[in-house]
Amino acid sequence: MADPTVEAWTRANAEYTDARAEEAWAKEEIDWGIWHVPESELRALPDVAGKDVVELGCGTAYFGAWLKKAGAARVVGVDPTLAQLETARRCNEQFGLGLELVEAYAEDVPLPDASFDLAVSEYGASIWADPYKWISEAARLLRPGGELVFLRNSTLVILCSPDEDVPATETLQRAQFEMHRFEWPDEGVEYHLSHGDWIRLLRANGFEILDLIEIQAPEDALTHKRYDYVSADWARKWPAEEIWVARKEA
């Protein structure tokens, strides 16, 4: 049976991500999410100089490219969507950054245990893979003391979203205790948990939680043309995105 999420991202790659990939790879400064908030402001990442990094759900691998330019010794991008990886390979050849790209699901990565110092996901595995499977894979891939940093939609914005095509409201639209698997008609399957479930899941897999960064849209932010599930005005009042930072216990 075809994977609806892979199908959705194959369409997305043809519609817009392939066309934007080279521009994204060319950027020098790391930023986060749909509001492009600079890493220099959020400080979510550790110093990556000389470190081995795996990006889970890398898509066109622009985030991994940024990390390689920031000094990472090795960057491996993992994604199940062949079309996205083909775009990433083209950019990798063009920019000569030497990323390694692996076609695989984040829930089952064909790489050795304890191979990386940092695992990252910027809207990759963080929402498109089952957290009850990919978090344990991230823990397996990390060396003791390694860090996990991932960006996701905030729990609050999901609770305030009636469905994928209607922007988040200022009132709750769904039950928190039913959160896990969300199947959208046109966008495949996403996974979202409550904060309490995230805390328990990370701790159960040997992670110490270092930070939870709730991102506020900048004052001059405009509602994203592609991702209109939340307005810039909403995201200036409440966090629509959040970054989790955790460390694997030694």
C-alpha positions in Angstrom: 0.0 0.0 0.0 1.3 3.5 -0.9 2.3 5.7 2.0 0.1 8.8 2.0 2.7 10.9 3.6 5.4 10.0 0.9 2.8 10.7 -1.8 2.0 14.1 -0.2 5.7 15.1 -0.1 6.3 13.8 -3.7 3.5 16.1 -4.8 4.9 19.0 -2.7 8.4 18.5 -4.1 7.0 18.9 -7.6 4.8 21.9 -6.7 7.2 24.0 -4.6 10.1 22.4 -2.5 12.3 21.5 -5.5 12.0 25.1 -6.9 13.0 26.6 -3.5 15.7 24.1 -2.6 18.8 25.9 -4.1 17.8 29.2 -2.5 17.5 27.5 0.8 20.8 25.7 0.5 22.5 29.0 -0.4 21.6 30.7 2.9 24.3 31.2 5.4 22.4 31.8 8.6 20.4 29.1 10.2 16.8 29.9 10.9 13.7 28.0 12.2 10.2 27.4 11.0 7.7 29.2 8.9 8.6 32.6 10.5 12.4 32.1 9.8 13.4 33.1 13.3 17.2 33.1 13.4 19.2 30.5 15.4 21.3 33.4 16.7 18.1 34.6 18.5 16.7 31.3 19.6 20.0 29.5 20.5 18.5 26.0 20.2 21.5 24.2 18.8 24.7 23.3 20.5 28.1 24.1 18.8 28.2 21.7 15.8 31.8 22.3 14.9 33.5 18.9 14.4 30.4 16.9 15.3 28.5 14.1 13.5 24.9 15.0 12.8 21.9 13.1 11.6 18.8 14.9 10.2 15.7 12.8 10.5 13.1 13.5 7.9 15.5 15.8 6.0 13.4 16.5 2.9 15.6 18.5 0.5 18.2 18.6 3.3 18.7 22.4 3.4 18.9 22.3 7.2 21.6 19.7 7.1 23.4 21.9 4.6 23.3 24.8 7.0 24.8 22.6 9.7 27.6 21.5 7.5 28.4 25.1 6.6 28.4 25.8 10.4 31.2 23.3 10.8 29.7 19.9 11.3 32.2 17.2 10.4 29.6 14.8 9.0 25.9 15.3 8.1 23.6 12.4 7.2 20.1 13.2 5.9 17.4 10.5 6.2 14.1 10.7 4.4 11.6 8.2 2.9 10.6 10.4 -0.1 12.8 9.7 -3.1 11.8 12.8 -4.9 12.9 15.0 -2.0 16.2 13.1 -1.8 16.8 13.5 -5.6 16.5 17.3 -5.1 18.8 17.1 -2.1 21.4 15.1 -4.1 21.3 17.7 -6.9 21.9 20.5 -4.5 24.6 18.6 -2.7 26.5 18.1 -5.9 26.0 21.8 -6.8 27.2 23.2 -3.5 29.8 20.5 -2.9 29.0 20.1 0.9 29.5 16.3 1.0 26.2 15.4 2.8 25.3 11.7 3.0 21.7 11.0 2.0 19.8 7.8 3.0 16.4 6.8 1.8 14.7 5.4 4.9 12.0 6.1 7.5 13.0 7.8 10.7 11.4 5.0 12.6 13.8 2.5 11.1 17.2 4.0 10.2 19.8 1.6 8.6 22.7 3.2 10.5 24.8 1.9 13.4 24.1 2.6 17.1 25.9 5.5 18.7 27.0 7.1 15.5 26.1 10.7 16.1 26.6 13.6 18.4 23.5 15.5 17.3 20.1 14.4 15.9 17.9 17.2 14.4 14.5 17.5 12.9 12.9 20.7 11.6 9.4 19.7 10.6 10.6 16.3 9.5 10.4 13.2 11.7 9.2 15.6 14.4 5.7 15.6 12.9 5.7 13.1 10.0 7.0 10.0 11.9 5.4 8.2 14.9 7.1 9.6 18.0 6.7 6.4 19.8 9.0 4.9 17.2 11.3 7.6 16.0 12.3 8.9 19.4 13.7 5.5 20.3 15.6 5.5 17.0 17.1 8.9 17.7 18.2 7.6 21.1 19.8 4.6 19.5 21.7 6.6 16.9 23.1 9.1 19.5 26.2 8.7 21.5 26.0 9.1 25.3 25.7 12.9 25.9 24.5 13.5 22.4 21.7 16.0 21.9 18.3 15.8 20.1 16.8 19.1 18.8 13.5 19.1 17.0 11.0 21.7 15.8 7.3 20.9 15.6 3.9 22.6 15.5 3.0 23.6 19.0 0.5 21.6 20.9 -1.6 24.7 21.3 -1.9 25.4 17.6 -3.0 21.9 16.9 -5.7 22.1 19.7 -7.0 25.3 18.1 -7.0 24.0 14.5 -10.4 22.7 13.2 -8.7 21.0 10.3 -5.8 21.4 7.8 -7.5 23.9 5.6 -8.9 26.3 8.3 -6.5 28.6 10.2 -6.1 28.2 13.9 -8.8 29.9 15.9 -8.7 31.6 19.3 -10.7 28.8 20.9 -10.0 25.1 21.5 -11.3 22.9 18.7 -10.2 19.4 19.7 -9.6 17.3 22.7 -6.0 17.1 24.1 -6.4 13.6 25.4 -7.1 12.2 21.9 -3.8 13.5 20.4 -1.5 11.2 18.6 -2.2 10.4 14.9 -3.8 13.0 12.6 -4.8 12.0 9.1 -5.4 15.0 6.9 -7.2 14.5 3.6 -4.6 16.1 1.3 -1.4 16.2 3.5 -0.9 12.7 4.6 -0.5 11.6 8.3 1.0 13.8 11.0 1.7 13.0 14.7 1.2 15.4 17.6 1.4 14.9 21.3 0.6 16.8 24.4 3.5 18.3 26.4 3.0 15.7 29.2 3.2 12.9 26.7 6.4 14.3 25.1 8.0 14.7 28.5 7.2 11.1 29.5 8.3 9.7 26.1 11.6 11.5 26.1 12.4 10.5 29.6 11.4 6.9 28.9 14.1 6.8 26.1 16.8 8.1 28.3 16.7 11.8 27.5 17.1 14.8 29.9 15.0 17.7 28.7 17.2 20.8 28.4 14.8 23.4 27.0 11.4 24.0 25.3 11.6 27.1 23.2 8.2 28.5 22.3 8.6 30.6 19.1 6.8 33.9 18.7 6.4 35.3 15.2 8.4 38.5 14.7 6.5 41.8 14.7 7.0 42.2 11.0 6.0 38.6 10.1 3.4 38.1 7.3 1.1 35.1 7.2 2.9 32.4 5.2 1.6 32.1 1.7 2.0 28.3 1.6 1.4 27.4 5.3 -1.7 29.3 6.1 -2.9 27.1 8.9 -2.0 29.9 11.3 -1.9 33.7 10.9 1.0 35.8 11.8 -1.2 37.8 14.2 -2.2 34.5 16.0 1.5 33.5 16.2 2.4 36.8 17.8 0.0 36.1 20.6 0.6 32.4 21.1 3.3 30.0 20.1 2.5 28.2 16.8 5.9 26.4 16.8 8.2 25.0 19.5 11.7 23.6 19.7 12.5 20.7 22.1 16.1 20.3 23.2 17.1 17.1 25.0 20.3 15.3 25.9 20.9 11.5 25.9 22.0 10.5 29.4 25.6 9.2 29.6 
